[in-house]
């Protein structure tokens, strides 16, 4: 397969043909329980009828127009998204990396307008992940994403340790344009950020004249049991970036602005050919209407608590920690075992998982996963972990 498609993803030798609910079926008809949901993208699972219907209906009307004009469904989606989140303005893009690029550019322009050339530094966190472009890679606080082969990297980023109050004492000054944080560090290992620390960090950044930005590419759109994870942390960022689940599988990203960040961008500052196309906005409208429902979010929290509680109750010696929020879940595994080996064995038994950091098996199942599929997936996972215990 990698002769036709460059295998820079390190893809497994499995070809899927269809999905339904939280199950996937390969070309041979074998069924897999999906605990990864396209890395958090398929937030409503596979073949969700209202989403499929909306996409089909929109495709028959118009798929794309240029951003020289507005679309009716684009305006409707923007209005709903801003109403749900409490932001003033928004920019639609195509991906999380692109949304984060928009945030980085906005932070730099904010710094220029509020301190001149010296206020350009963006503070990020160690163990963070912000994307695969050169700028978002540089913002990422993990050395393994900074190989010499991609150098030179853009300047103007500084990393501090999350949940470390001492690190805040000299983290921000009149050269700081923005603080940029993930509310839970996904790729870094499903690492939780303390509410007290997040609020203290935001306060320190603002005191120095900087804005605060939240990367919610993975944590947003209900993934952690609130529509935005930053809502639960309470630090009220001026900028939020979104992607992954925002359109249920159709490529899309967004960058939302308010307060000091609301009126920074002007016409021509940041653009994209495909951004905010009607097809993606029609899909996003269904997702936003569904995921913002309080009962839906309660179910996300209940399901996440149940999964974490179940894994903890097994009392397996190779499991060192079970953490996360909502349906963003990480199992920290003993360092003698590679999480990738567990991922491969899970696949052998019909369960799709992924990894995070160096020692974590990560679950990002569809937010509407059924109780039956949860039980089926957990049964496979328990079997695999017990085999590794031996």
C-alpha positions in Angstrom: 0.0 0.0 0.0 2.8 2.4 0.8 4.0 2.2 -2.8 0.8 4.0 -3.8 0.4 6.2 -0.7 3.5 7.5 1.0 3.6 5.8 4.4 4.8 8.8 6.4 2.0 7.9 8.8 3.3 4.5 9.6 -0.2 3.1 8.8 -1.2 -0.4 9.8 -2.0 -2.9 7.1 -5.7 -2.7 7.5 -8.1 -1.2 4.9 -11.5 -0.1 6.1 -14.5 0.0 3.8 -17.4 1.3 6.0 -18.5 2.1 9.5 -21.6 2.2 11.6 -22.0 3.8 15.0 -18.7 3.1 16.9 -17.8 0.1 14.7 -15.6 -0.1 11.6 -15.6 -2.9 9.0 -12.6 -3.8 6.8 -12.6 -4.9 3.2 -13.0 -8.5 4.4 -16.0 -7.7 6.5 -14.3 -8.0 9.8 -15.7 -5.7 12.5 -13.6 -3.5 14.8 -14.7 -1.5 17.9 -13.6 2.1 17.3 -12.0 3.7 20.4 -10.1 6.3 18.3 -12.8 7.9 16.1 -10.3 9.2 13.5 -8.2 10.6 16.3 -11.2 12.4 17.8 -12.6 13.5 14.5 -15.7 11.2 14.1 -17.3 12.7 17.2 -20.7 11.3 16.2 -19.4 8.0 15.0 -19.8 6.5 11.6 -22.9 6.9 9.3 -24.7 9.1 11.8 -27.9 9.7 9.9 -28.6 13.4 10.6 -25.0 14.2 9.6 -25.1 12.1 6.5 -28.5 13.7 5.5 -27.2 17.2 6.0 -24.0 16.5 3.9 -26.1 15.0 1.1 -28.6 17.9 1.1 -25.8 20.5 1.1 -23.9 18.7 -1.7 -26.9 19.0 -3.9 -27.1 22.7 -3.3 -23.4 23.9 -3.3 -20.2 22.4 -2.0 -17.9 25.4 -2.3 -17.9 29.1 -3.0 -15.0 31.5 -2.6 -14.6 33.6 0.5 -15.3 36.6 -1.6 -18.9 35.9 -0.6 -20.8 34.4 2.3 -22.9 31.3 2.3 -26.2 31.0 4.1 -25.2 27.8 6.0 -21.8 29.4 6.9 -23.5 32.3 8.5 -25.9 30.0 10.3 -23.1 27.8 11.7 -21.0 30.8 12.7 -23.9 32.4 14.6 -24.6 29.1 16.5 -20.9 28.4 17.3 -20.4 31.9 18.7 -23.6 31.7 20.7 -22.6 28.4 22.3 -19.1 29.5 23.1 -19.6 33.2 24.0 -17.0 34.5 21.5 -17.4 37.6 19.3 -15.8 36.6 16.0 -14.6 33.5 14.3 -12.4 32.4 11.4 -13.0 29.1 9.6 -10.1 27.0 8.4 -9.4 23.4 7.2 -7.5 21.8 10.1 -6.2 22.2 13.6 -2.7 23.1 12.4 -4.2 25.9 10.3 -6.4 27.1 13.1 -3.3 27.3 15.3 -1.4 29.1 12.6 -4.1 31.7 12.6 -3.9 32.0 16.4 -0.1 32.4 16.2 -0.4 35.1 13.5 -3.0 36.9 15.5 -0.8 36.8 18.6 2.1 38.3 16.7 0.0 41.1 15.3 -1.5 41.7 18.8 2.0 42.0 20.2 3.0 44.4 17.4 0.0 46.7 18.1 0.5 46.5 21.9 4.3 46.8 22.4 6.0 47.0 19.0 8.7 44.7 17.7 9.7 43.5 21.1 6.4 41.9 22.1 6.5 38.9 19.8 7.1 35.9 22.1 4.5 33.1 22.5 4.7 31.0 25.6 3.7 27.4 25.3 3.9 24.4 27.6 6.4 21.5 27.8 4.8 18.2 26.5 2.3 20.2 24.4 1.4 19.5 20.8 0.1 22.2 18.4 0.5 20.8 14.8 2.8 19.8 12.0 3.5 23.0 10.2 6.9 24.6 11.0 5.4 27.3 13.3 3.1 24.9 15.1 5.9 22.3 15.4 8.1 25.0 17.0 5.3 25.9 19.4 5.1 22.2 20.4 6.9 21.6 23.7 8.4 18.2 22.8 12.0 17.8 21.5 11.1 14.7 19.4 9.1 16.9 17.1 12.1 19.2 16.4 14.5 17.1 14.3 17.4 18.8 12.7 16.2 17.7 9.3 13.4 20.3 9.4 15.6 23.2 10.8 15.8 26.1 10.9 12.6 26.6 12.9 10.8 29.9 13.4 11.8 32.1 16.3 9.7 33.6 19.1 8.5 30.7 21.2 9.2 29.9 24.8 8.3 26.8 26.8 7.4 26.5 30.5 6.3 23.5 32.6 2.6 23.0 33.2 1.3 22.9 36.7 4.5 24.5 38.0 3.7 27.7 39.9 7.4 28.5 40.2 7.7 28.6 36.5 5.2 31.5 36.4 7.4 33.9 38.3 9.5 34.8 35.3 7.5 33.4 32.4 6.0 36.6 31.2 7.2 40.2 30.6 6.8 43.0 28.1 8.2 40.8 25.3 5.3 38.3 25.7 2.5 38.4 23.1 0.5 35.4 24.2 0.2 32.3 26.4 -0.9 29.3 24.3 -2.0 26.2 26.2 -3.8 22.9 25.7 -6.5 22.4 28.4 -5.5 18.7 28.4 -2.3 17.7 26.7 -3.4 15.0 24.2 -0.4 13.9 22.2 1.8 14.6 25.2 0.2 11.8 27.2 -3.4 12.9 28.2 -1.9 15.2 30.9 -4.4 17.1 32.9 -3.9 20.9 33.5 -4.7 22.1 37.0 -7.5 24.7 37.1 -5.7 26.7 39.8 -2.5 26.7 37.7 -4.3 27.6 34.4 -6.0 30.5 36.1 -2.8 31.7 37.7 -0.9 31.4 34.4 -3.6 33.3 32.6 -3.6 36.1 35.2 0.2 36.4 35.0 0.2 36.5 31.2 -2.5 39.2 31.2 -0.7 41.2 33.9 2.3 41.3 31.6 0.1 42.6 28.7 -0.3 39.4 26.8 -3.4 37.6 25.6 -4.4 34.0 26.5 -5.1 31.4 23.8 -6.4 27.8 24.2 -5.6 25.1 21.8 -8.8 23.1 21.9 -8.3 21.2 18.6 -8.6 17.9 20.6 -10.3 18.9 23.8 -13.1 21.0 22.2 -16.5 20.2 20.8 -17.6 18.2 23.8 -14.7 15.8 24.0 -14.0 16.4 27.7 -17.7 16.7 28.8 -18.1 20.5 28.3 -18.4 22.1 24.9 -15.0 23.7 25.5 -12.6 22.3 28.0 -11.5 25.9 28.9 -15.0 26.4 30.3 -14.2 23.9 33.0 -10.8 25.4 33.7 -12.3 28.9 34.0 -9.5 31.0 32.6 -11.6 32.5 29.7 -9.1 32.7 26.8 -9.3 35.5 24.3 -8.6 33.0 21.5 -9.7 29.4 21.1 -8.7 27.0 18.3 -11.0 24.1 17.2 -10.8 21.3 14.7 -11.0 17.5 14.8 -14.7 16.8 15.8 -16.0 20.2 14.7 -17.6 18.9 11.5 -17.9 15.2 12.4 -15.4 14.0 9.8 -15.5 16.7 7.2 -12.1 18.6 7.3 -12.6 21.9 9.2 -10.9 24.1 11.8 -11.9 27.3 13.5 -10.2 30.1 15.4 -12.5 32.1 17.7 -11.7 35.6 19.1 -13.1 37.9 21.8 -12.0 40.7 24.1 -8.6 42.1 23.3 -8.2 39.7 20.4 -11.6 40.4 18.8 -10.6 43.1 16.3 -6.9 42.3 15.6 -7.3 40.7 12.1 -8.1 43.0 9.2 -9.0 42.0 5.6 -6.1 40.2 4.0 -4.3 39.2 7.2 -5.2 35.6 7.0 -7.0 33.7 4.3 -7.6 30.2 2.9 -9.2 28.9 -0.3 -11.3 26.1 1.1 -12.0 27.6 4.5 -15.6 27.7 5.7 -17.0 26.0 2.6 -20.7 25.3 2.8 -20.3 21.5 2.9 -18.1 21.6 6.1 -20.4 24.3 7.6 -23.5 22.1 7.0 -21.8 19.2 8.8 -20.6 21.5 11.6 -24.1 22.8 12.2 -25.3 19.3 12.9 -22.4 18.6 15.2 -22.8 21.8 17.2 -26.6 21.3 17.6 -26.1 17.8 18.8 -23.0 18.1 21.0 -24.0 21.3 22.8 -27.1 19.6 24.3 -26.7 19.3 28.1 -28.0 15.8 28.2 -25.6 14.7 25.5 -22.6 16.2 27.5 -23.8 14.5 30.7 -23.7 11.2 28.8 -20.1 12.0 27.7 -19.1 12.5 31.3 -20.9 9.4 32.5 -19.3 7.2 29.8 -15.8 8.6 30.5 -16.2 8.0 34.2 -17.4 4.5 33.6 -14.5 3.6 31.3 -11.8 5.0 33.6 -13.4 3.4 36.6 -13.6 0.0 34.9 -9.9 0.0 33.9 -8.9 1.1 37.4 -11.0 -1.7 39.0 -9.1 -4.4 37.1 -6.1 -3.7 39.4 -3.6 -4.8 36.8 0.1 -4.4 37.7 1.1 -2.9 34.4 -1.4 -0.1 34.7 0.2 2.8 36.5 -2.5 5.4 36.1 -5.8 6.0 34.4 -6.6 9.7 33.6 -8.5 12.0 31.4 -11.8 13.8 31.3 -15.0 13.0 29.4 -14.1 10.7 26.6 -10.5 11.7 26.3 -8.8 8.9 28.3 -5.2 7.7 28.9 -3.9 4.5 30.4 -0.3 4.9 31.6 1.5 1.7 31.1 4.6 0.3 32.9 7.8 1.5 31.1 8.8 -2.1 30.4 6.0 -2.3 27.8 5.6 -0.3 24.6 2.1 1.2 24.2 2.4 0.6 20.5 2.7 -3.2 21.2 -0.6 -3.0 23.1 -2.2 -1.0 20.2 -1.1 -3.7 17.7 -2.5 -6.5 19.9 -5.8 -4.7 20.4 -6.1 -4.4 16.6 -5.5 -8.2 16.3 -8.5 -8.7 18.6 -10.7 -6.1 16.9 -10.2 -2.9 18.9 -8.9 0.4 17.4 -6.9 2.5 20.0 -4.0 4.9 19.7 -1.1 6.0 21.9 0.1 9.3 23.4 3.4 10.4 24.8 5.9 7.6 25.5 3.9 5.4 27.8 0.1 6.0 27.3 -2.6 4.1 25.5 -5.2 6.6 24.5 -9.0 6.3 23.9 -10.9 9.0 21.9 -14.1 7.1 21.1 -17.1 8.7 19.4 -19.0 10.9 21.9 -22.2 8.9 21.2 -20.7 5.5 21.6 -23.2 2.9 22.9 -23.0 1.1 26.2 -22.8 -2.2 24.2 -19.8 -1.0 22.2 -18.1 0.3 25.4 -18.4 -3.1 27.0 -17.2 -4.9 23.9 -14.2 -2.6 23.6 -13.3 -2.9 27.3 -13.5 -6.7 27.2 -10.9 -6.7 24.4 -8.7 -4.2 26.2 -8.8 -6.1 29.4 -7.9 -9.3 27.6 -4.9 -7.7 26.0 -3.6 -6.1 29.2 -3.9 -9.4 31.0 -1.9 -11.0 28.3 0.9 -8.4 28.8 0.7 -8.9 32.5 1.8 -12.5 31.9 
